[in-house]
């Protein structure tokens, strides 16, 4: 099957089976001249990094209802945006979101530039997102390659090089299929194929419009592509979280602007290290002197390490903290919300 046949079949499939997503212009409307809003495309792509569509969609709807334009988002206080982002994880994305929105508002009159190169120059907007916005919102023939597209290319061409070393080869293969005709629909068709048919496990090859051209399918084991380098074991760390209460409030702190969970509200914690914390060490590292009592522990998994967080709770007072009503903790990052719920469970 030639590249042109692959394109025709996949675009026809997309026309019939495109996912209905809140940020997307349906293919029929796009062919009728309706263009996607670059703000909505950009926001969705940032939210979808490391996040599934079902999880991201409610956040997208809340963000666009609260901040309908990029200028509205640019004018929002950092704390409000970070609180609205809570639960999506990878909080550096929220900081990058604000940096980019403010650059668009300040330097481009609230209008996203219309080329991949100009988009790439914006702060906090990486090469993948620039290519996606350029293709989907501005119909530029860019090469949009995410994890779904990598998987489709690895199977379509039975690429034996394992990830991550295969990334340049997979990007080149995807680039060979890009044309000036319907580049936005083509990018979204590949994404949809990877998300709904060419799935990581149990691909639905009998429903795929390009099965005849798929070298991975011809091997009889398409699910083994892309090949992957064996992962190193995830390191484990230990820390202590301190739940200081005063009547119906809990002491929170603002984490440093950079680093893991940067800029977010959270419980005071010790350092996170490889060795477990002894009782004496945990109490000596507490933010204030108090009658700290054990309140259990929680487990949490980040991308690059897992964490056991011991919980100590006390009633008392402290300076330099943010006293927050126990009923208003839902905006905390998932780690701290989990820890607060566990540590306060017998008080609620």
N, C-alpha and C positions, 0 to 999 in steps of 0.2 A: 504494500500500500504506500503510495507516494505521500510526501508531506502535505500536498494540497488535498488529497483525499482524507487524510487524518483531520485536517482543519475543517473541511466541509462536514464530515460526520460529527465531529465534536461540537461544532457550532450549532448544527441542527439539533443535536441532543440537548444542548443548553437552551435553545429556543423553546423546547418542549418541557424541560425539566428543571429550569433554573430555580434555585431556592428563593423563597419569599422572605427577604431580610429587610429590616426596618430602614437600613441605610442605602438600599439598592434601588436603582431604576430598572424595572423589568426590561428584558431584551427587546420586546416589541416597542415599548415606549422609547428606548434608546435609538432604535432604528428609525423611529419617527422624528428624531431630532431633540428629544428631551435629554439633557445632560445631568449627570449626578452632581450634587452639591459637593464641592471639594472639601468643605468643612466636615460634612457628614462622613465622607469617604475616609478622610484623614483620622477623624475621631474613632471610627470603627476599627480601622487598621491598628491604631495604637492600642485600643482595648483588647483586640484579638491576639495580640502578642502574648503567648503563653497562657491563653484563656480560651475556653470553648465558646461557640456561638450562643448556646442556651444560657450560659452564665453571663456573657457580656451584654446580651440584648437588653435586659432590664436596666442595666447601668446606662447604656446608650440612650434609651428613651428618657430616663430621668435627667441625664446631662443636657440633652437637646431641648427638653421642656424648660429646664432652669436657665440654660445658656444657649439660646437659639442660634447665635452667630459666633464666629471666632472672636469678634470684638467683645461680645458679652463675656465670653470665657476669659479673655485677656484682662478684663476689668475686675474679675472676681478675686477676693482675698485668697491667699494661699491656703489658709486654714480651712476655708469652706470647700475648696476643690479637693484637698487631701482627705477631708472627712467624707466627701461624696465618693471618693475613689476607694475608700476602705472596703475590703472584701475582694477587690480585684487583684491584689498582690502586686509584687514587683513595683514598689512605689517610686523607683526612679523614673518609671514611665509617666507618672503624674507630674513630677517635676519637669521632665522634658516637655510634656504637654503644655504646661504653662509657659515655659521659655519660648516655645514655638509660637503659641497663640499671641504672645506679647510682641514677638518680632513681626508677625504678620500685621498686627494692628498698628504697630509703631512705624514700621518701615515700608509697608505695602498698602497702607490705607484700608486695612481690614479685608483685603482681597488676596487669596492665595496666588502666587505666581504660577504660570501655566505650563512650565516645562520641567522635565526631570532635573536638569542641571540647576535651575533656579530653586526648585524645591529642596534639592540636596544641600543648598547653601544655608537653609534655615537651621537654627540651633535645635538640637534634640530630634531631628528628623533624619533617620538613617536611609541608606541606599534602597532597602526593600520598600519602605513606606513611600519614598519619593517616586519610585517606579510605579507603585500601585496607584497613587493619586494621579500621577501624570497619565497613566493609561485609562483608568476608570472615569476620572472627572474631566480630562482634557483630550482623550482619544489620541494620545501620543503613543507611537509604536515602541513601547519600552518592554524590557524583559523582566517580568514580575515572577520571582521565584521564592516561594515559601516552602515549608515542609511538605505540604500536600503536593506541590508541583515537583519537588525533588523525588518524592515517592513515585509519582506517575512516570517521570523520565527514567528513573532507575529500572522500573518494570518494563516500560515500553521498549527500552533498548538493552535490557538485561545487563546493566552496568555491574561489572564484577568488583570494581574498586570500592572498598568500604567507606562509609561515612566516618569522620568528616572529610577525609582526603578526597572523596569523590565530588565535593561541592563544585569546584570549577568545571569539571566535566559535565555535571548535570546542568549547570547554568548555561554552558555552551550549547548543549543539546536542546534546551528549552529555547534559547535564542534563535536557533535555526528554524524554529516554527513560527516566529513572530513575523507578522506582516502589517502593512499599513491598513488593511481592511479589518475593521472592528477590533482594534487592539484591546479595548476595555472589556468587551464581551469575551474575547479569547482568554484574557487573564482570569476572568471570573469563571469561565467554563472549566479551565484546568483546576482551579481551586475547588469548584463544586464536584468535579469528577473525583478528585482525591479525597474529599470529605465524605462523599456519599456512596461511591462505587469502589474506587481503588483504595479501600480502607486499609489501615495498618494491619489489622487482622481480619481474616475471612473476607477477602475482596470478592465482590459480586461480579465476577468476570462474565457471567451469562447475561448481565444487563449492560455491559460496557459497550459503547458504540465503536471502539477501536480494538476490540479483542483480536481481530484477525491480524492486526499489525503488531501485536504485543509479543516481543521476544521472551519476556518473562513468563507470560502465559504458556508459551510454546514449550518451556522447560518443564511444565507440570507443577512447578512450585513458585508461583508468583509472589506468595506471601513472604518468601525468603529475601526479597528485594525491598528496599535497598540493603545491601550487605552492611554490616556494622562492626566496627572495632569493639572488642570486649571492653566493657566499662570498668573503670577502677572502682573499688568499693567506696561507698560514700562515707566520709569521716563522721564521727559522732562527737558532739560537744555537750557540755554540762553547764548549767547556769542556775541562778536563783532569782526569782521574782518576788518583790516585796509588796504585799497588799496592806497598805496603811489606811485604816478607816477612821472617820470622825463623824459620829452619828450616822446619817444616811449617805455620806459622801465617801469617795475613794480618792486617794492621792495619785495623780498622774503626772508624768513629766513629758516634755517635748524632747524627742530624740535629736541628736545632732543632724544637721541638714544633709550630710553626705554619709554614705554607708548603708548598711542593711536597715530597712524601715526608716530611712532618713526623713526627718521632718515630721514624723508621725507622732501622735500622742501614744503613750504606752505606760505600763507599770514601771516603776524603778527596777532595775536589774543589776546584778553583778556582771562581771565579764563572763563571756562564754569561752570555755576552755576544754581541753581534752580530758582532764582529770575531774572526777566528781568532787563536789564541795563537801567538806566535813561540816558538822553542826557548828563547830566553833568558827570556822572560816565564813560560813554563810551569815552568821549573826554579826561577825566583825565587819563584814562588807555592807551591812544595812545602811540605808541613807540617814537614819536617825536612831538614837537610843530608844528602845521600847521593849516591851515584853513580847518578843517575837515567838510565835508558836507555829509548829508545822501545820500546813494546810494541804498536804498532798503533793502531787506533781503532775505535770502534763508532758506529753510527747508531741513533737512537731517536726515536720520534714520540710526543709527548704530545698532548693534546686541542688545545691552543692554540699549540703551536710544535713544531718539530723540532730535534734536537740532534745535533751531531757531538762526540763525546767522545774526545779524544786520550788515550792510555794511556801513562803512564810507570811503570816498575817499578824497584825497588831493593831490595837486601838491607840491613837495618839495624835500628835500635831507635828507639823513641819513647815519650814519656810521654803519658798521657791518652788512649790508644787502647784498643780492645778486641781483644786478640789472639784470633783465631778459627782453628780448624783448617780447612785447605783443604777437608776433606771435609764441613764443616758450613756451607756457604755457601748451601744451597738455600733458606733462608728469606729471603734478600735480595730486595728489590724487583727486578723483571725487568731494569731498566736496569743495576743494579750486578751482578746475577748474570751478565748478558751480558758486562759489562766484565771481571769477574773471570775468567770462563772464557776470554775472548779473551787477556787479559794473562798468564794463567798457562798457556796451552795447551802451550807447549813445556817446561813444568816438570812437567806431570802425567803 
